[in-house]
Structures are given as structure tokens and as C-alpha cells.
Amino acid sequence: MSLTPQSITISGAGPAGLAAAITAGRAGASVTVHEQHQGIGHRFHGDLQGLENWTTDHDVLDELAALGIEPTFECTPFYEMVLFDPDGRARRCRDTKPIFYLVERGRGDRSIDQGLYRQALSLGVELAFGDRCTNLPDGGIVANGPKRVQVIAVGYLFETDAADGAYCALPARLAREGYAYLLVHRGRGVVATCLFDDFHNERYYLEQTVEFFESVLGIKMRHRRRFGGVGCYSIPKTACKGRMLYAGESAGFQDAFAGFGMRYALLSGHLAARALLSGECQRYDALWRARFGRELRASIVNRYLYSGLGKPIRALLAAHIAGTSGVRARLKRHYAMSLFKALLYPLAGRSVGRRALTTCEEPGCHCTWCRCHATGSRAHPAGKEASPTASR
Ligand SMILES: Cc1cc2nc3c(=O)[nH]c(=O)nc-3n(C[C@H](O)[C@H](O)[C@H](O)COP(=O)(O)OP(=O)(O)OC[C@H]3O[C@@H](n4cnc5c(N)ncnc54)[C@H](O)[C@@H]3O)c2cc1C
């Protein structure tokens, strides 16, 4: 395919928008990225996230490098994690290749956001900060992040003397239909609960999560600072609206099972730019479907089963994933589309789609997903926190 140099407009300077900008910049296009905030990475707070490395046999960093997206940010390979099953029993999971790469998000110099920004700048990309942009009348790439709320993650950033490590916990009391996690890297840590339902009881689940990790690991978390964020997932019939192509979470591209979205954001940003540069915008749908459509569909079925079947499926999952070696292959199988999943997909897709929230329904709420906690001073509605919706 021959890429024709031209002017490209992008809305949103997250991983999807910056990957698109890097791709277009490398092809010699004149690129402008409009970002609503006055800088890069304002959506995040220095939190640690995992760039997953299990949905393909090849390494995610090699894949990105082959697409022209260099790891100009700090990323630390993790070869091991501890998975706590629904009864709280620890199972060690290992691989000879990295299971994921730990990256920082936000405004810090070492973050993936800043690294991609520096790379885009070096290719002559222009950034227009403080420029909220909702319409691209002449076409372009929309990479504005989530617009609905189907999952939230709330937690604390902290300092610690504990050794580096990655932990994931499945007991239902820690995370409604989700999971809790703890990551430690070089004296910094993040502990969070990732909820797919019952968002209004986020504080309850978070405190349970902190207590759990403190008791099983004996970890001391100093200087705790709260953070939180929202996410959404869906598989669009099309991610094209005329010459406007949607990338990353603004298209719904996110792992519906566990909320991993960075890899899909980077890949879809790259593919959107390629389609736009080729002058054949409609090719974009075929490109993203071929690259990660199957994994997204499998993740929707996984989410449907995980949310619907409660503890037995959590136990099965823990048994399936855990093992002293080869955890990447086990996870890859989990994200593969089987005949069973293909048959279940229409039902799962409908059910998962119904779960999105667009507005806050609770009077006086100050939860992460509607962001009232930033300004609200009222307490959570009485009784709600003490007795969260019964978890399966
Ligand atoms: C707490 C938390 C933990 C997570 N952990 C992980 C993890 O471990 N691994 C993983 O893979 N994923 C994780 N995710 C998901 C991942 O962060 C997202 O999927 C990813 O950031 C999506 O990238 P994006 O570029 O599509 O959107 P974003 O990162 O949201 O970037 C969108 C950008 O667009 C800007 N913008 C929005 N509207 C406009 C507008 N109208 N005009 C101009 N600019 C606009 C925003 O300010 C932002 O800079 C996590 C998410 C959260 C909230």
C-alpha cells in the first residue's frame, strides 16, 4: 500500500491518538493533534498499568516496533504474577517470556504517555493543547477515550519497602464481577479494585482490597493517594463515520473481560492512520477486525460468563490460568475464539451492551465513574456502603 503524505487531524492525545500521529508523521503527513487538556497524560495520575503480552505469540514491543512505534518510555517486563483464587489461595503463574510490561501512566517523564508524545514531536507532529474537539468536518481520527462507563478501577498509589511483584485477586468481596490487583515496582505501588458492577460501593470494595493484600502479603502502604478512572468496551459495527475514524476506547476497543485497553488503543490508532493515509477509510474496519476482532469477541463472551456464573467460573479461571510455567499460552487460549464462544457471542454481545451507564443515577453520589468525588462533599447514601449488593 502506498501512503500519500497529506494533512491529518486527530482528536485526543492518549495512546490511540499518539500512535496514529506517530504513524502518520512517519509517513510524512502533516499532523495536528487536538487535546482538551493543557498537556499530555492528564487522565492518569502516575498509576502503574500492564501492557499485556499474552494475546499473541509474538512480543507486544516487537509488534509495536514493527509498526514504527518505539518503546520510548520506561517499560519493565514481568515474568511472574501471583493469582489469588476465589477462596484467597495463592497460585504462582510464570512464563519464560514477559507476561506483561509494566508502564507508568500520566504526566511523569517516564510514562508511556510522555514517551509517545516525545516520539510524535520528533516526527514533527503538532499538538494543540486546551483544544476540545468533538467534530472533524474534514475527516480525521477521533481518539477521545471512553464515553460510557462499563468498568471502573479505583485504588491508591503508595510507597513501600516491599519487593517488586504483581498480584491479582479473584475473591468476590474485593471486586464485584471483577478483580483486585496490586503492583509494586521500585518502591512504588498501586492497589486497586476493578469493578464491572455495583460502582456506588467502590469505597467498600477498595477497603476490602487493601485489607486483603495487607493481611496476605504483610505489605505496608505509605503515603497513600487515591486514584480512579472509568472505561468502556464494545465491538462497533463500524468504526468509521465517513472520513472520521474512531480509535482506542472511543471506538470501544478494550478487553471486556479484564479492562486492558492500551494495546488495542495503540494498534487501532496505527491502523486508523494507515487507512486514512491510503485514502481508503473504509478499509479500517477490515484492518482492525483482522488484527484483534476475534480477541475482542472472545473477551465479550468471557465477560458474559464471568459476570453471569459467579464463583464457580472464578475458580475454574484460576485453575485454568495458574501454573508454574507457560501462563502466556494459557491466557492466549482464554482469549481465543472457540466454536462454543462463537455460538454464545450473539447473546453475550447483547447482554454486555446493555450494561453501559451514561449518567449518574444516585442522588448525592460521589463515585469515580461519575466523578462527583472530585467536588462532592456529601457522604454516600446511608446504608449503601455497609451492605454492598450481594456478590455472587
Ligand atoms: C484506572 C485504570 C487502570 C487501567 N489499567 C490498564 C492496564 O493495566 N492495562 C491496559 O492495557 N489498560 C488499562 N486501562 C485502560 C487504558 O488506560 C485505556 O484503554 C487507554 O488509555 C485507552 O487509550 P485511548 O487513547 O483510547 O484513550 P485515553 O487514554 O482516554 O486518551 C484520550 C485522550 O483524549 C483526550 N480527549 C477526550 N475528549 C477530547 C476532546 N473532545 N477533544 C480533545 N481531546 C479529548 C483526553 O484528555 C485524553 O488525553 C486502565 C484504565 C484505567 C482508568
The ligand as an SDF file (V2000), in Angstrom:
LIG
                    3D

 53 58  0  0  0  0  0  0  0  0999 V2000
   -7.5070    3.1010   36.4500 C   0  0  0  0  0  0  0  0  0  0  0  0
   -7.2830    2.4420   35.1090 C   0  0  0  0  0  0  0  0  0  0  0  0
   -6.3930    1.3860   35.0200 C   0  0  0  0  0  0  0  0  0  0  0  0
   -6.1630    0.7930   33.7580 C   0  0  0  0  0  0  0  0  0  0  0  0
   -5.2500   -0.2200   33.6820 N   0  0  0  0  0  0  0  0  0  0  0  0
   -4.9410   -0.7300   32.4630 C   0  0  0  0  0  0  0  0  0  0  0  0
   -3.9210   -1.7060   32.3410 C   0  0  0  0  0  0  0  0  0  0  0  0
   -3.3110   -2.1490   33.3120 O   0  0  0  0  0  0  0  0  0  0  0  0
   -3.6240   -2.1500   31.0840 N   0  0  0  0  0  0  0  0  0  0  0  0
   -4.2690   -1.6940   29.9650 C   0  0  0  0  0  0  0  0  0  0  0  0
   -3.9520   -2.1210   28.8390 O   0  0  0  0  0  0  0  0  0  0  0  0
   -5.2570   -0.7800   30.0710 N   0  0  0  0  0  0  0  0  0  0  0  0
   -5.5960   -0.2830   31.2760 C   0  0  0  0  0  0  0  0  0  0  0  0
   -6.5700    0.6720   31.3770 N   0  0  0  0  0  0  0  0  0  0  0  0
   -7.2550    1.1000   30.1460 C   0  0  0  0  0  0  0  0  0  0  0  0
   -6.3510    2.0410   29.3520 C   0  0  0  0  0  0  0  0  0  0  0  0
   -5.8570    3.0430   30.1970 O   0  0  0  0  0  0  0  0  0  0  0  0
   -7.1640    2.6750   28.2250 C   0  0  0  0  0  0  0  0  0  0  0  0
   -7.7960    1.6630   27.4960 O   0  0  0  0  0  0  0  0  0  0  0  0
   -6.2910    3.5030   27.2850 C   0  0  0  0  0  0  0  0  0  0  0  0
   -5.7350    4.5960   27.9620 O   0  0  0  0  0  0  0  0  0  0  0  0
   -7.1410    3.9990   26.1210 C   0  0  0  0  0  0  0  0  0  0  0  0
   -6.3810    4.8690   25.3220 O   0  0  0  0  0  0  0  0  0  0  0  0
   -7.1100    5.9360   24.3900 P   0  0  0  0  0  0  0  0  0  0  0  0
   -6.0260    6.6600   23.6910 O   0  0  0  0  0  0  0  0  0  0  0  0
   -8.1590    5.2690   23.6070 O   0  0  0  0  0  0  0  0  0  0  0  0
   -7.8810    6.9060   25.3820 O   0  0  0  0  0  0  0  0  0  0  0  0
   -7.3230    7.8480   26.5550 P   0  0  0  0  0  0  0  0  0  0  0  0
   -6.1350    7.2680   27.1970 O   0  0  0  0  0  0  0  0  0  0  0  0
   -8.5140    8.1290   27.4130 O   0  0  0  0  0  0  0  0  0  0  0  0
   -6.9210    9.1940   25.8090 O   0  0  0  0  0  0  0  0  0  0  0  0
   -7.9050   10.0380   25.2810 C   0  0  0  0  0  0  0  0  0  0  0  0
   -7.3510   11.4480   25.2330 C   0  0  0  0  0  0  0  0  0  0  0  0
   -8.2990   12.2680   24.5410 O   0  0  0  0  0  0  0  0  0  0  0  0
   -8.4790   13.4700   25.2490 C   0  0  0  0  0  0  0  0  0  0  0  0
   -9.8310   13.9600   24.9140 N   0  0  0  0  0  0  0  0  0  0  0  0
  -11.0260   13.4800   25.3330 C   0  0  0  0  0  0  0  0  0  0  0  0
  -12.0350   14.1580   24.7430 N   0  0  0  0  0  0  0  0  0  0  0  0
  -11.4630   15.0840   23.9400 C   0  0  0  0  0  0  0  0  0  0  0  0
  -11.9810   16.0830   23.0530 C   0  0  0  0  0  0  0  0  0  0  0  0
  -13.3070   16.2460   22.8730 N   0  0  0  0  0  0  0  0  0  0  0  0
  -11.1110   16.8700   22.3750 N   0  0  0  0  0  0  0  0  0  0  0  0
   -9.7630   16.7070   22.5390 C   0  0  0  0  0  0  0  0  0  0  0  0
   -9.2160   15.7880   23.3720 N   0  0  0  0  0  0  0  0  0  0  0  0
  -10.0550   14.9700   24.0560 C   0  0  0  0  0  0  0  0  0  0  0  0
   -8.3070   13.0660   26.7040 C   0  0  0  0  0  0  0  0  0  0  0  0
   -7.9810   14.1970   27.5080 O   0  0  0  0  0  0  0  0  0  0  0  0
   -7.1620   12.0630   26.5960 C   0  0  0  0  0  0  0  0  0  0  0  0
   -5.9090   12.6820   26.6500 O   0  0  0  0  0  0  0  0  0  0  0  0
   -6.8460    1.2490   32.6140 C   0  0  0  0  0  0  0  0  0  0  0  0
   -7.7680    2.2980   32.7190 C   0  0  0  0  0  0  0  0  0  0  0  0
   -7.9940    2.8730   33.9600 C   0  0  0  0  0  0  0  0  0  0  0  0
   -8.9910    4.0070   34.0500 C   0  0  0  0  0  0  0  0  0  0  0  0
  1  2  1  0
  2  3  1  0
  2 52  2  0
  3  4  2  0
  4  5  1  0
  4 50  1  0
  5  6  2  0
  6  7  1  0
  6 13  1  0
  7  8  2  0
  7  9  1  0
  9 10  1  0
 10 11  2  0
 10 12  1  0
 12 13  2  0
 13 14  1  0
 14 15  1  0
 14 50  1  0
 15 16  1  0
 16 17  1  0
 16 18  1  0
 18 19  1  0
 18 20  1  0
 20 21  1  0
 20 22  1  0
 22 23  1  0
 23 24  1  0
 24 25  2  0
 24 26  1  0
 24 27  1  0
 27 28  1  0
 28 29  2  0
 28 30  1  0
 28 31  1  0
 31 32  1  0
 32 33  1  0
 33 34  1  0
 33 48  1  0
 34 35  1  0
 35 36  1  0
 35 46  1  0
 36 37  1  0
 36 45  1  0
 37 38  2  0
 38 39  1  0
 39 40  1  0
 39 45  2  0
 40 41  1  0
 40 42  2  0
 42 43  1  0
 43 44  2  0
 44 45  1  0
 46 47  1  0
 46 48  1  0
 48 49  1  0
 50 51  2  0
 51 52  1  0
 52 53  1  0
M  END
$$$$
